[in-house]
Amino acid sequence: MPEDVAGWRRDWEAMMRHYQPGRDALLTAGLDAVQALTGRPPQRVLDVGGGPGTTAEAVLARWPDAQVTVLDVDPVLLALADAALPGRVHTVSADLGSPGWTALAGGPFDLVLAIMTAHYLPEQRLRDWYAEARTVLRPHGLLLLADPVADDQPAARPAEAPQQRRDSAGDPWTDWWRQLAGHPVLEPLLRRRAALLAGLTSAEFVAPVRWHRQAASRAGFGPAVTLRRDGDHALLALPASGEVR
């Protein structure tokens, strides 16, 4: 893997801050809350949609002895995570759009992170995903979800077309991927990525806090706690109940 990995991962974080206001403070607030809510540091952590492992790196900076798994469908991003954090993270290729991701993820985990991931799934699939996420958590484990989350409104609404912005020339998402295009080491992975993601689209589903609370409760989670809100984005903590439903 080329020496450009550090720069690509740094630029990835800069790009994500464009789409997720207050990203750094949000992640800090989430990690700060883990021990307060569970009473102990997490030993096993799963980062779903973990991309190039930048969030996993923050977890390891907080808890160096944690076993961290990064799960993503994108082979390019997983390769960057492997290159930057060799031996410190376990990477898993899996699609959250299919229930089979739970068998690939392993577990049980003390902490599951879903940072800018849930909005990719359509409404019913996200309901099912909550139930699946509960099965990979230990009793009294914790799910941290950070995503566009509406204030409590009567109905869910679609996101404001971030996918359209990403497909436009000059936006941060397009610019970031343009950096990687044509690199001889990454070219095979980029071709594989194109094949894997063909036909996959982001649902851009954005629901109010009440919707997430109800869906998670039916899946076996305790009451959701809103740890932080920054504009249209929120950080939710969802404790797993003692039994899987």
Residue, then its C-alpha position, 0 to 999 in steps of 0.5 A: m500500500p502506498e505512502d499516501v495512505a495517511g494523507w488519504r485518511r486525513d482527507w477522508e476525515a476532512m471530507m466527512r466533517h463536511y457532511q457531518p457537522g461537529r463530527d469530532a465533538l460528537l465522537t468525543a461525546g460518544l466515547d466519553a459516555v460509554q463508560a458512564l453508561t455501561g460502567r466499564p471500558p469496552q473490551r470488544v468494539l464493532d464499527v459498522g460502516g467503519g470505512p478507512g478505520t479513522t473512527a477505530e483509531a480514535v477508539l484505540a487511542r481511548w482504549p488501547d487494549a480493546q479488540v476493534t472490528v471494522l465492518d464495511v462493504d467497500p474494499v478500498l476503504l477496508a484496505l486503507a484501514d488494514a494499511a494504517l492499522p495493521g494488527r490493531v483492527h480486524t476488518v470484515s467485508a459485509d453488506l449491512g443491506s443483508p442480514g448475513w452481516t451478523a455472522l461475518a461480524g462475529g461477536p458478542f461486542d460490548l460496543v457497536l458504533a454506527i457513524m453516518t451509516a444508518h441513513y443508507l438503509p431504507e426504513q424497513r431494512l433499518r428496523d430489521w438492522y436494529a434487531e440484528a445489531r442487538t444480536v451481536l451485542r452482549p447483554h447491557g452492551l451499547l449501540l452508539l448511532a450518529d446520523p442525520v436524525a430529525d427532531d421529533q416530527p410526525a413522520a420521517r422525511p428523506a435526506e436533503a439529497p446528499q447523494q446528488r451532491r456527491d455525484s456532482a463535480g467539485d464536491p468533497w466526496t467526488d474530490w476525495w475519490r478522484q485522488l485515488a483514481g488511477h493509482p496503480v496499487l488501488e486500481p484493482l480494488l477500485r474495479r472490485r469496488a465498482a462491481l460490488l457497489a453496482g446497483l447499491t444506492s443510499a436510501e437517505f432515510v432520515a427519521p425523528v428520534r421517536w422513530h429510532r427509539q421505537a424501532a430500537s425498543r422493539a429490537g430489544f434496546g432500552p430507552a434511547v438517550t440523545l447525547r448530542r445534537d448539532g443541526d440535523h445530526a444527532l448522537l444517540a446512545l441505545p443500551a441493549s437490554g438483558e435479553v435478545r428478543 
